[in-house]
């Protein structure tokens, strides 16, 4: 078992490039990581890592060993989880990152059900709308809405999110309701700034089956999803958001959908993880749980 633990630590260190991050992701002390790696190198008779004050990188021998270790760990994960999916034997830390759109009570309640089913899995939940470096930040998987940039990450579709254009009743009373896309030119919107360059995300509409992008005149611009919705409720202007984000406000009447005939094509909901060949059992069951869950919560706004 100690050799297996050493191999797991070696793979994590190879992926993260940091003894400290590897220790945090495995929930053990940094000195233990150092000891295991030194003992592994002594057993193999080769140096696996080049160490500097700033970075840890694989040697040529380390790269060859990493490729084989990935295959071994994947085989072990498959073998140890092929019969028992009750959750009783699954253990380990699972670091997940979700967008603010999913940080709603119904999703969190469902996540409580996941932890009840798999009590040995220690979930570390991050909530952010920014692009995350899964490997560099030690994140096991991330849930995202919308089209994704090309990357080396594995992207697994788990559903589709309905997009809704809406405004507060008091805003509509003051400015009138837009009935066409052209009417939006006379209205104010709450703009959402995304990415490192803070670019404004356009709205999208479906017109006779064709997609049309639109950037509104900003009443205010924000960089966080909850603030985006709250600004709309406060009457700053119109927004376009995933239905799951605004469902409770639409139900209460705090927000009203506009331009319903021009709803855009639903946007993909995807779970991202770094490696197909070294997928830990706790990540595998979480991804499978997501695929089963999404059609059940906010069924009006999420679909497969």
Secondary structure as the mmCIF struct_conf table of DSSP 4:
data_model
#
loop_
_struct_conf.conf_type_id
_struct_conf.id
_struct_conf.beg_label_comp_id
_struct_conf.beg_label_asym_id
_struct_conf.beg_label_seq_id
_struct_conf.end_label_comp_id
_struct_conf.end_label_asym_id
_struct_conf.end_label_seq_id
HELX_RH_AL_P HELX_RH_AL_P1 UNK A 2 UNK A 16
HELX_RH_AL_P HELX_RH_AL_P2 UNK A 19 UNK A 26
TURN_TY1_P TURN_TY1_P1 UNK A 27 UNK A 27
BEND BEND1 UNK A 28 UNK A 28
HELX_RH_AL_P HELX_RH_AL_P3 UNK A 30 UNK A 44
TURN_TY1_P TURN_TY1_P2 UNK A 45 UNK A 45
BEND BEND2 UNK A 46 UNK A 46
STRN STRN1 UNK A 49 UNK A 51
BEND BEND3 UNK A 53 UNK A 54
STRN STRN2 UNK A 56 UNK A 58
HELX_RH_AL_P HELX_RH_AL_P4 UNK A 60 UNK A 81
BEND BEND4 UNK A 82 UNK A 83
BEND BEND5 UNK A 86 UNK A 89
STRN STRN3 UNK A 92 UNK A 98
HELX_RH_3T_P HELX_RH_3T_P1 UNK A 100 UNK A 102
BEND BEND6 UNK A 104 UNK A 104
HELX_RH_AL_P HELX_RH_AL_P5 UNK A 105 UNK A 117
TURN_TY1_P TURN_TY1_P3 UNK A 118 UNK A 120
STRN STRN4 UNK A 121 UNK A 127
BEND BEND7 UNK A 129 UNK A 130
HELX_RH_AL_P HELX_RH_AL_P6 UNK A 134 UNK A 137
TURN_TY1_P TURN_TY1_P4 UNK A 138 UNK A 138
BEND BEND8 UNK A 140 UNK A 140
STRN STRN5 UNK A 141 UNK A 145
BEND BEND9 UNK A 146 UNK A 146
BEND BEND10 UNK A 152 UNK A 153
STRN STRN6 UNK A 154 UNK A 161
STRN STRN7 UNK A 163 UNK A 167
HELX_RH_AL_P HELX_RH_AL_P7 UNK A 169 UNK A 175
BEND BEND11 UNK A 180 UNK A 180
TURN_TY1_P TURN_TY1_P5 UNK A 181 UNK A 181
HELX_RH_3T_P HELX_RH_3T_P2 UNK A 182 UNK A 186
BEND BEND12 UNK A 187 UNK A 187
STRN STRN8 UNK A 188 UNK A 194
TURN_TY1_P TURN_TY1_P6 UNK A 195 UNK A 198
STRN STRN9 UNK A 199 UNK A 200
HELX_LH_PP_P HELX_LH_PP_P1 UNK A 201 UNK A 202
STRN STRN10 UNK A 203 UNK A 207
TURN_TY1_P TURN_TY1_P7 UNK A 208 UNK A 209
STRN STRN11 UNK A 210 UNK A 214
HELX_LH_PP_P HELX_LH_PP_P2 UNK A 216 UNK A 216
STRN STRN12 UNK A 217 UNK A 222
BEND BEND13 UNK A 223 UNK A 224
HELX_RH_AL_P HELX_RH_AL_P8 UNK A 225 UNK A 233
TURN_TY1_P TURN_TY1_P8 UNK A 234 UNK A 235
BEND BEND14 UNK A 236 UNK A 236
STRN STRN13 UNK A 238 UNK A 238
STRN STRN14 UNK A 239 UNK A 242
HELX_RH_AL_P HELX_RH_AL_P9 UNK A 243 UNK A 252
TURN_TY1_P TURN_TY1_P9 UNK A 253 UNK A 253
BEND BEND15 UNK A 254 UNK A 255
STRN STRN15 UNK A 256 UNK A 257
HELX_RH_3T_P HELX_RH_3T_P3 UNK A 260 UNK A 262
HELX_LH_PP_P HELX_LH_PP_P3 UNK A 263 UNK A 266
STRN STRN16 UNK A 267 UNK A 273
BEND BEND16 UNK A 274 UNK A 274
BEND BEND17 UNK A 276 UNK A 278
HELX_RH_AL_P HELX_RH_AL_P10 UNK A 281 UNK A 293
TURN_TY1_P TURN_TY1_P10 UNK A 294 UNK A 296
BEND BEND18 UNK A 297 UNK A 298
TURN_TY1_P TURN_TY1_P11 UNK A 299 UNK A 301
STRN STRN17 UNK A 302 UNK A 303
#
